[in-house]
């Protein structure tokens, strides 16, 4: 799945949630990531988290 499809899916989800009065915010980052329930870590996770906290202060989705 390419970036265009991922962003399109996020856009569709955002619109569907907005129609139910739910606002979301988040960030997507490209890079290395380790994920095994319940642990997530790696530079991509830290970049996405930092962008979500510092840049996406209002409901929106961004690519960091």
N, CA, C and O of each residue as an XYZ file, in Angstrom:
256
protein
N       0.847     -1.172      0.000
C       0.000      0.000      0.000
C       0.891      1.234      0.000
O       1.754      1.371      0.868
N       0.700      2.115     -0.941
C       1.520      3.298     -1.055
C       1.029      4.438     -0.176
O      -0.045      4.374      0.423
N       1.840      5.473     -0.118
C       1.523      6.627      0.710
C       0.205      7.266      0.305
O      -0.564      7.690      1.167
N      -0.066      7.342     -0.983
C      -1.315      7.954     -1.444
C      -2.523      7.181     -0.915
O      -3.497      7.788     -0.469
N      -2.468      5.859     -0.959
C      -3.574      5.052     -0.451
C      -3.720      5.197      1.069
O      -4.837      5.264      1.581
N      -2.606      5.244      1.779
C      -2.659      5.407      3.232
C      -3.277      6.754      3.589
O      -4.156      6.825      4.448
N      -2.828      7.814      2.941
C      -3.367      9.146      3.222
C      -4.847      9.228      2.849
O      -5.627      9.878      3.544
N      -5.231      8.580      1.768
C      -6.639      8.556      1.368
C      -7.489      7.836      2.410
O      -8.582      8.291      2.746
N      -6.989      6.714      2.920
C      -7.717      5.976      3.957
C      -7.859      6.807      5.226
O      -8.919      6.806      5.852
N      -6.809      7.509      5.607
C      -6.864      8.362      6.798
C      -7.856      9.498      6.583
O      -8.612      9.848      7.490
N      -7.854     10.067      5.400
C      -8.804     11.126      5.073
C     -10.237     10.618      5.170
O     -11.096     11.278      5.756
N     -10.495      9.445      4.594
C     -11.839      8.854      4.663
C     -12.255      8.596      6.107
O     -13.388      8.891      6.488
N     -11.348      8.049      6.909
C     -11.645      7.779      8.308
C     -11.929      9.079      9.063
O     -12.863      9.145      9.863
N     -11.128     10.102      8.810
C     -11.319     11.396      9.462
C     -12.695     11.967      9.157
O     -13.374     12.472     10.051
N     -13.107     11.890      7.899
C     -14.422     12.406      7.499
C     -15.537     11.609      8.152
O     -16.511     12.186      8.635
N     -15.402     10.274      8.172
C     -16.434      9.447      8.816
C     -16.552      9.754     10.302
O     -17.659      9.839     10.833
N     -15.418      9.921     10.976
C     -15.459     10.240     12.397
C     -16.023     11.639     12.648
O     -16.744     11.852     13.623
N     -15.699     12.587     11.775
C     -16.229     13.936     11.904
C     -17.753     13.931     11.798
O     -18.428     14.689     12.496
N     -18.290     13.088     10.936
C     -19.750     12.982     10.786
C     -20.415     12.451     12.053
O     -21.616     12.639     12.247
N     -19.637     11.782     12.922
C     -20.174     11.295     14.194
C     -19.729     12.193     15.352
O     -19.799     11.797     16.515
N     -19.275     13.391     15.026
C     -18.845     14.410     15.997
C     -17.565     14.038     16.742
O     -17.337     14.521     17.851
N     -16.735     13.196     16.153
C     -15.443     12.857     16.750
C     -14.325     13.523     15.950
O     -14.247     13.381     14.729
N     -13.469     14.245     16.655
C     -12.320     14.881     16.025
C     -11.071     14.096     16.405
O     -10.946     13.635     17.539
N     -10.145     13.943     15.456
C      -8.911     13.219     15.734
C      -7.712     14.064     15.331
O      -7.826     15.003     14.544
N      -6.576     13.713     15.883
C      -5.316     14.314     15.450
C      -4.258     13.229     15.489
O      -4.367     12.283     16.269
N      -3.243     13.354     14.664
C      -2.196     12.356     14.643
C      -1.122     12.702     13.643
O      -1.220     13.704     12.935
N      -0.097     11.875     13.585
C       1.013     12.083     12.663
C       1.503     10.732     12.159
O       1.382      9.712     12.837
N       2.051     10.751     10.967
C       2.637      9.553     10.359
C       4.105      9.861     10.087
O       4.429     10.931      9.571
N       4.982      8.945     10.425
C       6.405      9.105     10.166
C       6.936      7.836      9.506
O       6.480      6.731      9.801
N       7.893      8.008      8.621
C       8.528      6.876      7.951
C       9.852      6.575      8.656
O      10.623      7.483      8.966
N      10.099      5.304      8.901
C      11.355      4.929      9.523
C      11.247      3.590     10.225
O      10.262      2.869     10.065
N      12.246      3.270     10.987
C      12.279      1.991     11.692
C      11.358      2.027     12.904
O      11.239      3.039     13.594
N      10.699      0.867     13.144
C       9.739      0.758     14.227
C       9.698     -0.680     14.703
O       9.711     -1.608     13.893
N       9.650     -0.870     16.013
C       9.467     -2.192     16.590
C       8.096     -2.193     17.238
O       7.777     -1.307     18.031
N       7.285     -3.185     16.903
C       5.937     -3.257     17.453
C       5.590     -4.696     17.786
O       5.462     -5.537     16.896
N       5.443     -4.969     19.046
C       4.957     -6.258     19.517
C       4.160     -5.966     20.775
O       4.706     -5.488     21.769
N       2.870     -6.254     20.728
C       1.961     -5.887     21.822
C       2.560     -6.181     23.176
O       3.064     -7.287     23.367
N       2.542     -5.287     24.110
C       2.059     -3.908     24.085
C       3.184     -2.892     23.872
O       3.007     -1.714     24.183
N       4.335     -3.322     23.349
C       5.510     -2.458     23.237
C       5.645     -1.896     21.824
O       5.543     -2.620     20.834
N       5.878     -0.583     21.760
C       6.163      0.091     20.489
C       7.330      1.035     20.748
O       7.287      1.833     21.684
N       8.378      0.950     19.922
C       9.453      1.926     20.041
C      10.227      1.996     18.740
O      10.096      1.122     17.882
N      11.027      3.028     18.596
C      11.856      3.226     17.420
C      11.808      4.668     16.978
O      10.948      5.427     17.427
N      12.717      5.059     16.106
C      12.786      6.455     15.661
C      11.510      6.930     14.959
O      11.123      8.088     15.117
N      10.853      6.065     14.193
C       9.629      6.475     13.506
C       8.533      6.800     14.514
O       7.797      7.774     14.354
N       8.432      5.980     15.548
C       7.423      6.227     16.587
C       7.702      7.547     17.301
O       6.787      8.338     17.529
N       8.953      7.781     17.651
C       9.313      9.020     18.338
C       9.065     10.240     17.461
O       8.597     11.269     17.949
N       9.375     10.134     16.166
C       9.113     11.245     15.234
C       7.614     11.523     15.123
O       7.193     12.679     15.168
N       6.812     10.475     14.978
C       5.363     10.647     14.862
C       4.792     11.240     16.145
O       3.965     12.151     16.097
N       5.230     10.728     17.285
C       4.735     11.241     18.568
C       5.105     12.712     18.751
O       4.268     13.527     19.140
N       6.353     13.039     18.469
C       6.809     14.422     18.611
C       6.028     15.359     17.693
O       5.637     16.449     18.111
N       5.801     14.947     16.456
C       5.037     15.768     15.512
C       3.593     15.922     15.964
O       3.023     17.010     15.872
N       3.001     14.843     16.449
C       1.609     14.898     16.898
C       1.467     15.848     18.082
O       0.504     16.613     18.141
N       2.387     15.816     19.005
C       2.319     16.655     20.203
C       2.657     18.116     19.897
O       1.994     19.023     20.399
N       3.685     18.346     19.074
C       4.187     19.703     18.863
C       3.615     20.432     17.657
O       3.583     21.662     17.645
N       3.167     19.707     16.649
C       2.687     20.347     15.418
C       1.176     20.207     15.260
O       0.490     21.183     14.957
N       0.662     19.008     15.463
C      -0.777     18.758     15.266
C      -1.539     19.074     16.561
O      -2.225     18.211     17.108
N      -1.412     20.320     17.046
C      -2.037     20.690     18.314
C      -3.563     20.756     18.216
O      -4.260     20.659     19.226
N      -4.063     20.918     17.021
C      -5.496     20.960     16.789
C      -5.894     19.723     16.003
O      -5.037     19.092     15.384
N      -7.160     19.361     16.008
C      -7.570     18.145     15.285
C      -7.160     18.194     13.800
O      -7.666     19.012     13.032
N      -6.248     17.314     13.422
C      -5.803     17.143     12.044
C      -4.830     15.991     11.982
O      -4.366     15.517     13.019
N      -4.517     15.537     10.798
C      -3.536     14.474     10.587
C      -2.426     15.037      9.721
O      -2.687     15.688      8.709
N      -1.193     14.787     10.117
C      -0.041     15.315      9.382
C       0.949     14.206      9.071
O       0.928     13.148      9.700
N       1.804     14.448      8.111
C       2.922     13.551      7.797
C       4.182     14.267      8.255
O       4.467     15.377      7.804
N       4.941     13.636      9.153
C       6.157     14.296      9.657
C       7.347     13.915      8.816
O       8.461     14.368      9.080
